[in-house]
Amino acid sequence: MKKLIFAFSIAIALSIGMISASALKLPSLVGSHMVLQQQTTVIVWGWAKPNSIVKVSENWSKSTKSTTVQNDGKWKLELQTPQAGGPYEMKIVGDTTIILKDILIGEVWLCSGQSNMAMTMNGNSSQPVENSNDDIALSSNNLLRLFSVKQSLSLIPLDTCLGEWKVANPQSVRYFSAVAYHFGKYIQSVLGIPVGLLASTVGGTPAQCWMEKPILENEFPDVSLANLKKTPLLHWYPTVLYNGMINPILNYRFKGAIWYQGESHVTKPEVYKRLFPRLVKNWRDRFNEGEFPFYYVQIAPYKYDSISFGQEIREIQLKSMSIIPNSGMAVTMDVGEKDNIHPSRKTVVGKRLAYWALGKTYNIKGIDYNGPILNKMRICGDTIILNFNNAASGFTTFGKPMEGFVMCGSDKVFYPAKAFIFKRLEIAVMCDKVKQPVAVRYGWANYIDGTLYNTSGLPASSFRTDE
C-alpha cells in the first residue's frame, strides 16, 4: 500500500513540476529509442518557459517546426511520419537543447488490462510463464521497443507518467508483459518493420478504474465513486487508473490496442456487459484516433467460487465483438488452469491476438484469426445439429475427447451430452436422458478444458443456444 501511495505522490509531483518549471522538459514517452507510428501525424509535446519559442527538427524529412509555449507552460507540435524505417534523430530547442537518438518509425500498439496482461515474462510467485527462459534468452531485437507505464493512481487527470523506452533484450523483456511481448514479437517478425509496445497495466482492476469520471457519474450511477474521497487510494477505485495511466499517454499515436481484463467482474456480469463497450468508446473518443482496432482476450476458464459467473463474462465478451466496431477476441478456452487464474501459456494468447492484427488490421491474406462461432441449430429427433461460422474446413479436437456439452428438454434440466463431428462441417449433440431436446450449452461452467477447434487450431468459445 505504501508503494501505491508513493507512486501516486511522485506522479502528482512530477506532473505539477513539469507544468510549473521554466526549463525545457519532455514527457517520458517522448524519448530516445521510441517508436513513432508510421505514415500519420504524431504529436511531440512538453513543457517550457511560458511564451517562449520551442523548435523541433527531425532528420527523416529534414524539416523544422516551431510553436509558442502557452501561458501554463505547455507546448505541442504535430509532425508527419514517413514509411517505417530508422534510426532517426530529433532535436528540440528551447532555453536548452534536447537531442533524441535511435528513433524508429513503424507500428505502435497500446497494451492494457489487469493481471493477465500485467504478468511479466518473469512470471509471478509460483506462477511461471511457459518457456520463458528460452524466450527471454532469444529476445534481443533492435526492431522491437518496449515502454511500461509505471503504476500511478490519481484523483485528477495527470499530464505525465513514469517509464522509458527500451530495446528488446533479455534484461528488458524479462520484466515486460508476457502477452504483449509475444503479440509484438509475432507481428514484428511477420511485418518485418519496427514495432513499439506501450504497456499500461495493473492487476486486480475492474473496467471502471480505466474510465473517465464524468462518464461513470452520468451513465453508471450504480458504480460508486464515493470511495474516491477516502485515503489511501486503492487501485480498484473508479477512474484512478484512467487519470494516472491513460490520460498521460493520450497524445501518443498508435495503430491499435490489445486488452486482457474481465476477471474482476466475474461476480457482476451485468455491470461488465454495460461497462466494457463504453470503456472502448471512451478511449476512442479521448485518443481521437477514430475506431482504432481493439483486440481483447476472453478470460480463461478458472474454478472461481460458487457465486462467480466466469461463463457469463465469457459470453459477454463473445457478444461484444458484434457490439464494438473494429474489434476481435482471442479465445482461451483451452489454455486455462483450474487452480491458477494466471495460466502459463502466454505465448498462445499473444499469438492469437497477433492473428487478429495481422489478418484484420494488416489485411494479410491466408491468416485465420477467429475460432468457430455458433451460427444456428436445428433439431432432428433426439439430436441437435449445430452449424458454425469460421469452420469452413471442419473441426478437430486434436485427439482429445469432445467434452463440455450439456443438453436439456422443455424442463430446462441440463444433462451431460455426447457430441461428435457430423458430416465433417457440423457438430451433433445427443443425450440418452433427453429425448426431445430444446437447448445445448458448451463450456458452460467457470472451468472447462476446451476441446472444440477449427482446423486452423483456433478454439470455439463457450456458448449456449438458450438465454
C-alpha positions as CSV (number, residue, x, y, z in Angstrom):
1,M,0.0,0.0,0.0
2,K,2.8,2.4,0.8
3,K,4.3,1.8,-2.6
4,L,0.9,2.7,-4.2
5,I,0.7,6.0,-2.3
6,F,4.3,6.8,-3.1
7,A,3.8,6.2,-6.8
8,F,0.7,8.4,-6.7
9,S,2.6,11.2,-4.9
10,I,5.6,11.0,-7.2
11,A,3.3,11.2,-10.3
12,I,1.5,14.2,-8.9
13,A,4.7,16.0,-8.1
14,L,6.2,15.2,-11.5
15,S,3.1,16.4,-13.3
16,I,2.9,19.7,-11.4
17,G,6.7,20.2,-11.6
18,M,6.8,19.9,-15.3
19,I,3.9,22.3,-15.8
20,S,5.5,24.9,-13.5
21,A,9.1,24.6,-14.5
22,S,10.6,27.0,-16.9
23,A,13.3,24.7,-18.3
24,L,12.5,22.7,-21.4
25,K,11.2,19.3,-20.5
26,L,9.7,16.3,-22.3
27,P,7.3,13.6,-21.1
28,S,8.9,10.2,-20.6
29,L,7.1,8.8,-23.7
30,V,8.9,11.2,-26.0
31,G,12.5,9.9,-25.7
32,S,15.4,8.1,-27.3
33,H,14.6,4.6,-28.6
34,M,10.9,5.3,-29.1
35,V,8.9,4.1,-32.0
36,L,6.6,6.5,-33.7
37,Q,3.5,5.4,-35.7
38,Q,4.3,5.4,-39.4
39,Q,2.6,7.4,-42.1
40,T,0.5,9.6,-39.9
41,T,0.5,12.8,-37.8
42,V,2.3,12.3,-34.5
43,I,2.5,14.7,-31.6
44,V,5.6,15.9,-29.8
45,W,4.8,17.8,-26.6
46,G,6.3,19.0,-23.4
47,W,6.8,22.0,-21.1
48,A,8.9,25.1,-21.2
49,K,9.0,28.8,-20.2
50,P,5.6,30.4,-20.9
51,N,5.5,32.4,-24.1
52,S,8.9,31.2,-25.2
53,I,9.6,29.5,-28.6
54,V,10.2,25.8,-29.0
55,K,11.6,24.3,-32.2
56,V,11.5,20.7,-33.2
57,S,13.6,19.3,-36.1
58,E,14.0,15.7,-37.3
59,N,16.1,14.1,-39.9
60,W,13.6,11.9,-41.8
61,S,12.2,14.9,-43.6
62,K,14.8,17.5,-42.6
63,S,12.2,19.9,-41.5
64,T,11.9,22.2,-38.5
65,K,8.7,23.3,-36.8
66,S,8.2,25.8,-34.1
67,T,5.5,26.9,-31.6
68,T,4.9,29.4,-28.8
69,V,4.6,27.9,-25.3
70,Q,1.3,28.6,-23.7
71,N,0.8,30.6,-20.5
72,D,0.6,27.4,-18.5
73,G,4.0,26.2,-19.8
74,K,2.7,23.6,-22.1
75,W,3.5,23.2,-25.8
76,K,2.6,20.8,-28.6
77,L,3.7,20.2,-32.2
78,E,2.5,17.9,-34.9
79,L,4.9,16.0,-37.2
80,Q,4.3,13.9,-40.3
81,T,6.0,10.5,-40.3
82,P,7.1,8.5,-43.4
83,Q,7.0,4.8,-44.0
84,A,8.6,2.5,-41.4
85,G,12.4,2.9,-41.0
86,G,15.1,4.5,-39.0
87,P,17.0,5.0,-36.8
88,Y,16.4,8.8,-36.8
89,E,17.2,11.7,-34.5
90,M,15.1,14.6,-33.3
91,K,16.3,17.9,-31.8
92,I,14.1,20.0,-29.5
93,V,15.4,23.5,-28.9
94,G,14.1,25.9,-26.2
95,D,16.1,27.6,-23.5
96,T,18.1,24.3,-23.6
97,T,18.5,21.7,-26.3
98,I,17.5,18.1,-26.1
99,I,18.6,15.5,-28.7
100,L,16.7,12.2,-29.0
101,K,18.5,9.4,-30.7
102,D,17.7,5.9,-32.1
103,I,14.1,6.7,-33.0
104,L,12.3,4.2,-35.2
105,I,9.2,4.6,-37.2
106,G,6.8,1.6,-37.5
107,E,3.8,0.2,-35.8
108,V,2.8,1.1,-32.2
109,W,0.3,-0.8,-30.1
110,L,-1.2,0.0,-26.7
111,C,-1.4,-3.0,-24.4
112,S,-3.6,-2.7,-21.3
113,G,-5.7,-4.6,-18.8
114,Q,-5.3,-6.3,-15.5
115,S,-3.1,-9.1,-14.1
116,N,-3.0,-11.5,-17.0
117,M,-1.8,-8.6,-19.2
118,A,0.4,-7.3,-16.4
119,M,2.1,-10.7,-15.8
120,T,5.7,-10.3,-17.0
121,M,7.9,-12.8,-18.7
122,N,9.4,-13.4,-15.3
123,G,6.1,-14.8,-14.1
124,N,4.6,-14.4,-10.6
125,S,5.4,-16.2,-7.4
126,S,4.9,-20.0,-8.1
127,Q,3.2,-19.0,-11.4
128,P,5.6,-19.4,-14.3
129,V,5.3,-18.3,-17.9
130,E,5.7,-21.3,-20.2
131,N,9.1,-21.5,-22.0
132,S,10.0,-18.0,-20.6
133,N,13.7,-18.7,-20.1
134,D,14.2,-19.8,-23.7
135,D,12.1,-16.9,-25.0
136,I,14.0,-14.4,-22.8
137,A,17.3,-15.7,-24.0
138,L,16.3,-15.3,-27.6
139,S,14.6,-11.9,-27.2
140,S,17.3,-9.5,-28.5
141,N,15.6,-7.5,-31.3
142,N,16.5,-3.9,-32.2
143,L,13.3,-3.6,-34.1
144,L,11.1,-4.2,-31.1
145,R,10.8,-1.5,-28.4
146,L,9.1,-1.6,-25.1
147,F,7.6,1.0,-22.8
148,S,5.9,0.2,-19.4
149,V,3.9,2.9,-17.8
150,K,4.7,2.9,-14.1
151,Q,1.7,2.3,-11.9
152,S,0.1,5.6,-10.8
153,L,-3.2,6.3,-9.1
154,S,-4.7,9.8,-9.2
155,L,-8.0,11.5,-8.4
156,I,-7.3,14.0,-11.2
157,P,-6.1,13.5,-14.8
158,L,-2.3,13.7,-14.9
159,D,-0.2,15.1,-17.7
160,T,2.7,12.7,-17.5
161,C,3.8,9.2,-16.5
162,L,7.0,7.5,-15.5
163,G,8.7,5.0,-17.7
164,E,11.3,4.8,-20.6
165,W,11.6,3.2,-24.0
166,K,13.8,0.1,-24.0
167,V,15.2,-2.0,-26.8
168,A,14.0,-5.6,-26.6
169,N,16.7,-7.8,-25.0
170,P,16.8,-10.4,-22.2
171,Q,17.0,-7.8,-19.4
172,S,14.1,-5.6,-20.7
173,V,11.9,-8.4,-21.9
174,R,12.1,-10.3,-18.6
175,Y,10.1,-7.6,-16.8
176,F,7.7,-6.7,-19.6
177,S,4.2,-8.0,-20.1
178,A,4.4,-11.6,-21.5
179,V,1.2,-11.4,-23.6
180,A,2.2,-8.0,-25.0
181,Y,5.7,-9.2,-25.8
182,H,4.6,-12.3,-27.7
183,F,2.0,-10.2,-29.6
184,G,4.6,-7.7,-30.6
185,K,7.3,-10.2,-31.3
186,Y,5.0,-12.1,-33.7
187,I,3.7,-9.1,-35.6
188,Q,7.2,-7.7,-35.9
189,S,8.5,-10.9,-37.3
190,V,5.7,-11.1,-39.9
191,L,5.7,-7.4,-40.9
192,G,9.5,-7.1,-40.8
193,I,9.3,-3.5,-39.6
194,P,9.8,-1.8,-36.2
195,V,7.1,-2.3,-33.6
196,G,6.6,-0.4,-30.4
197,L,4.6,-1.7,-27.4
198,L,3.2,0.7,-24.9
199,A,2.0,-1.3,-21.8
200,S,-0.3,0.3,-19.2
201,T,-1.4,-2.5,-16.9
202,V,-2.5,-3.1,-13.2
203,G,-3.6,-6.4,-11.7
204,G,-6.9,-6.8,-9.9
205,T,-8.7,-3.9,-11.6
206,P,-12.3,-3.6,-12.8
207,A,-13.2,-1.7,-16.0
208,Q,-14.4,1.4,-14.2
209,C,-10.8,2.1,-13.0
210,W,-9.8,2.7,-16.6
211,M,-12.7,5.1,-17.4
212,E,-13.3,8.8,-17.1
213,K,-15.1,10.1,-14.0
214,P,-17.8,12.1,-15.9
215,I,-18.9,9.0,-17.9
216,L,-19.2,7.0,-14.7
217,E,-21.1,9.7,-12.9
218,N,-23.5,10.4,-15.8
219,E,-24.0,6.9,-17.2
220,F,-23.2,4.4,-14.4
221,P,-24.5,5.8,-11.2
222,D,-24.5,2.3,-9.8
223,V,-20.7,2.2,-9.9
224,S,-20.0,4.1,-6.7
225,L,-17.5,6.9,-6.7
226,A,-17.9,7.6,-3.0
227,N,-14.6,6.0,-2.0
228,L,-12.6,8.4,-4.1
229,K,-12.8,10.9,-1.3
230,K,-11.1,8.4,1.1
231,T,-7.4,7.7,1.5
232,P,-5.3,5.8,0.9
233,L,-6.1,5.4,-2.7
234,L,-6.7,1.8,-4.0
235,H,-6.0,0.5,-7.5
236,W,-9.6,-0.7,-7.9
237,Y,-11.2,2.7,-7.2
238,P,-13.1,4.1,-10.2
239,T,-11.2,6.4,-12.6
240,V,-7.9,6.4,-10.7
241,L,-6.0,4.4,-13.4
242,Y,-7.5,6.3,-16.3
243,N,-6.3,9.5,-14.6
244,G,-2.9,8.2,-13.8
245,M,-2.1,5.8,-16.6
246,I,-4.2,6.6,-19.7
247,N,-4.7,10.4,-19.6
248,P,-0.9,10.9,-19.6
249,I,-0.5,9.0,-22.9
250,L,-3.4,10.5,-24.8
251,N,-1.0,12.4,-27.1
252,Y,0.9,9.3,-28.3
253,R,-0.3,7.9,-31.6
254,F,-0.7,4.2,-32.1
255,K,-2.2,1.7,-34.6
256,G,-4.5,-0.2,-32.2
257,A,-4.9,-1.6,-28.7
258,I,-4.9,-5.1,-27.1
259,W,-6.8,-5.7,-23.8
260,Y,-6.9,-8.5,-21.3
261,Q,-9.4,-7.9,-18.4
262,G,-12.6,-9.2,-17.0
263,E,-11.7,-11.4,-14.1
264,S,-12.6,-8.7,-11.6
265,H,-16.2,-8.7,-12.8
266,V,-17.0,-12.4,-12.5
267,T,-19.5,-11.7,-9.7
268,K,-21.2,-8.9,-11.6
269,P,-21.5,-9.8,-15.3
270,E,-24.4,-7.4,-15.9
271,V,-22.2,-4.5,-14.8
272,Y,-19.5,-5.6,-17.2
273,K,-21.9,-6.0,-20.0
274,R,-22.6,-2.3,-19.9
275,L,-19.1,-1.1,-18.9
276,F,-16.9,-2.9,-21.4
277,P,-18.2,-1.4,-24.7
278,R,-18.4,2.0,-23.0
279,L,-14.8,1.8,-22.0
280,V,-13.7,1.2,-25.6
281,K,-15.8,4.1,-26.8
282,N,-14.4,6.3,-24.0
283,W,-10.8,5.5,-25.1
284,R,-11.6,6.0,-28.8
285,D,-13.1,9.4,-28.1
286,R,-10.3,10.6,-26.0
287,F,-7.4,9.3,-28.1
288,N,-9.1,10.9,-31.1
289,E,-8.0,8.2,-33.4
290,G,-11.4,7.1,-34.7
291,E,-12.4,3.4,-34.3
292,F,-8.9,2.1,-34.0
293,P,-8.5,-1.7,-33.8
294,F,-9.4,-3.1,-30.3
295,Y,-8.5,-6.7,-29.8
296,Y,-9.1,-8.4,-26.5
297,V,-8.7,-11.7,-24.7
298,Q,-11.6,-13.8,-23.5
299,I,-10.9,-14.6,-19.8
300,A,-9.6,-18.1,-19.4
301,P,-11.5,-20.8,-17.6
302,Y,-10.8,-21.0,-13.9
303,K,-12.6,-22.6,-10.9
304,Y,-13.6,-19.3,-9.2
305,D,-16.1,-19.7,-6.4
306,S,-19.8,-20.6,-6.1
307,I,-21.0,-17.0,-6.6
308,S,-18.9,-16.3,-9.7
309,F,-20.1,-16.4,-13.3
310,G,-17.0,-16.8,-15.4
311,Q,-19.0,-18.4,-18.2
312,E,-21.3,-15.3,-18.4
313,I,-18.4,-13.0,-18.6
314,R,-17.0,-15.1,-21.5
315,E,-20.4,-14.9,-23.2
316,I,-20.5,-11.1,-22.8
317,Q,-17.0,-10.9,-24.3
318,L,-18.1,-13.1,-27.2
319,K,-21.1,-11.0,-28.0
320,S,-19.1,-7.8,-27.6
321,M,-17.5,-8.5,-30.9
322,S,-20.8,-7.6,-32.6
323,I,-21.3,-4.6,-30.4
324,I,-17.9,-2.9,-30.5
325,P,-16.9,-1.8,-34.0
326,N,-13.5,-3.0,-35.4
327,S,-12.9,-5.4,-32.5
328,G,-11.9,-9.1,-32.2
329,M,-11.5,-11.6,-29.4
330,A,-8.8,-14.2,-28.7
331,V,-10.4,-17.3,-27.3
332,T,-8.6,-19.0,-24.4
333,M,-10.9,-22.0,-23.6
334,D,-8.0,-24.4,-24.0
335,V,-5.3,-22.6,-22.0
336,G,-7.0,-22.1,-18.6
337,E,-5.7,-23.8,-15.4
338,K,-8.3,-24.8,-12.9
339,D,-6.3,-23.8,-9.9
340,N,-4.3,-20.9,-11.4
341,I,-6.0,-17.6,-12.5
342,H,-2.8,-16.7,-14.3
343,P,-2.3,-19.5,-16.8
344,S,1.2,-20.0,-18.1
345,R,0.6,-20.3,-21.8
346,K,1.1,-16.6,-22.6
347,T,2.7,-17.3,-26.0
348,V,-0.5,-18.8,-27.3
349,V,-2.6,-15.8,-26.1
350,G,-0.2,-13.3,-27.6
351,K,-0.1,-15.1,-31.0
352,R,-3.9,-15.3,-31.1
353,L,-4.1,-11.6,-30.6
354,A,-1.5,-11.2,-33.3
355,Y,-3.6,-13.3,-35.7
356,W,-6.3,-10.7,-35.4
357,A,-3.9,-7.8,-36.1
358,L,-2.2,-9.5,-39.0
359,G,-5.4,-10.8,-40.6
360,K,-7.8,-8.0,-39.9
361,T,-5.8,-4.8,-39.4
362,Y,-2.9,-5.5,-41.8
363,N,-5.0,-7.5,-44.3
364,I,-2.6,-10.3,-44.7
365,K,-4.5,-12.9,-46.7
366,G,-4.4,-16.5,-45.6
367,I,-4.3,-16.0,-41.9
368,D,-7.2,-17.2,-39.9
369,Y,-7.9,-15.3,-36.7
370,N,-11.4,-16.2,-35.5
371,G,-12.4,-19.5,-34.0
372,P,-15.8,-21.3,-34.6
373,I,-18.8,-19.2,-33.6
374,L,-22.3,-20.8,-33.4
375,N,-24.4,-19.8,-36.4
376,K,-27.6,-21.8,-36.0
377,M,-29.0,-25.0,-34.6
378,R,-31.7,-27.4,-35.8
379,I,-33.4,-30.3,-34.0
380,C,-33.5,-33.7,-35.7
381,G,-35.5,-36.0,-33.4
382,D,-33.4,-36.6,-30.3
383,T,-30.3,-34.8,-31.8
384,I,-29.4,-31.2,-32.1
385,I,-27.2,-30.3,-35.0
386,L,-25.0,-27.2,-34.6
387,N,-23.7,-25.1,-37.5
388,F,-20.8,-22.7,-37.1
389,N,-19.1,-19.8,-38.8
390,N,-15.3,-19.7,-39.2
391,A,-15.1,-23.5,-39.7
392,A,-15.1,-23.9,-43.4
393,S,-12.8,-26.9,-43.3
394,G,-14.5,-28.5,-40.4
395,F,-13.4,-29.3,-36.8
396,T,-10.9,-31.1,-34.7
397,T,-10.3,-32.0,-31.1
398,F,-6.6,-32.7,-31.6
399,G,-7.1,-36.2,-30.2
400,K,-9.0,-35.2,-27.1
401,P,-12.5,-36.5,-26.3
402,M,-15.1,-33.9,-27.3
403,E,-16.4,-32.9,-23.9
404,G,-18.1,-30.0,-22.2
405,F,-21.5,-30.3,-23.9
406,V,-24.8,-30.4,-22.0
407,M,-28.4,-30.7,-23.3
408,C,-31.9,-30.0,-21.9
409,G,-35.5,-30.6,-22.8
410,S,-38.5,-28.4,-22.0
411,D,-37.9,-29.0,-18.3
412,K,-34.7,-26.9,-18.6
413,V,-32.7,-29.5,-16.7
414,F,-29.3,-30.0,-18.3
415,Y,-27.5,-33.3,-18.6
416,P,-24.1,-34.2,-19.9
417,A,-24.3,-34.9,-23.6
418,K,-22.3,-36.7,-26.2
419,A,-21.0,-34.6,-29.2
420,F,-19.3,-35.6,-32.4
421,I,-18.4,-34.2,-35.8
422,F,-21.3,-34.6,-38.2
423,K,-20.7,-34.7,-41.9
424,R,-17.4,-33.0,-41.3
425,L,-18.8,-29.5,-41.1
426,E,-21.3,-29.6,-38.2
427,I,-21.5,-30.8,-34.6
428,A,-24.2,-33.3,-33.5
429,V,-25.2,-33.4,-29.8
430,M,-27.4,-36.0,-28.1
431,C,-28.2,-37.3,-24.6
432,D,-29.9,-40.6,-23.5
433,K,-31.8,-38.7,-20.8
434,V,-33.2,-36.0,-23.2
435,K,-35.5,-37.5,-25.9
436,Q,-36.9,-34.2,-27.0
437,P,-34.1,-31.7,-26.8
438,V,-34.6,-27.9,-26.7
439,A,-31.2,-26.4,-26.0
440,V,-27.5,-27.1,-25.9
441,R,-24.6,-25.5,-24.0
442,Y,-20.9,-25.9,-24.4
443,G,-18.3,-25.0,-21.8
444,W,-21.0,-23.5,-19.6
445,A,-19.0,-23.5,-16.3
446,N,-16.4,-21.5,-14.6
447,Y,-13.8,-24.0,-15.6
448,I,-13.6,-26.3,-18.6
449,D,-10.8,-27.7,-20.7
450,G,-11.9,-26.6,-24.2
451,T,-11.8,-29.4,-26.9
452,L,-13.5,-27.9,-29.9
453,Y,-11.3,-26.2,-32.6
454,N,-11.5,-25.4,-36.3
455,T,-8.7,-26.8,-38.4
456,S,-6.6,-23.7,-38.0
457,G,-6.2,-24.6,-34.4
458,L,-8.5,-21.8,-33.1
459,P,-10.8,-22.8,-30.3
460,A,-14.6,-22.2,-30.0
461,S,-15.8,-20.1,-27.2
462,S,-18.2,-21.4,-24.6
463,F,-21.8,-20.7,-25.8
464,R,-25.4,-21.6,-25.2
465,T,-28.4,-21.8,-27.5
466,D,-30.8,-20.7,-24.8
467,E,-30.9,-17.4,-23.0
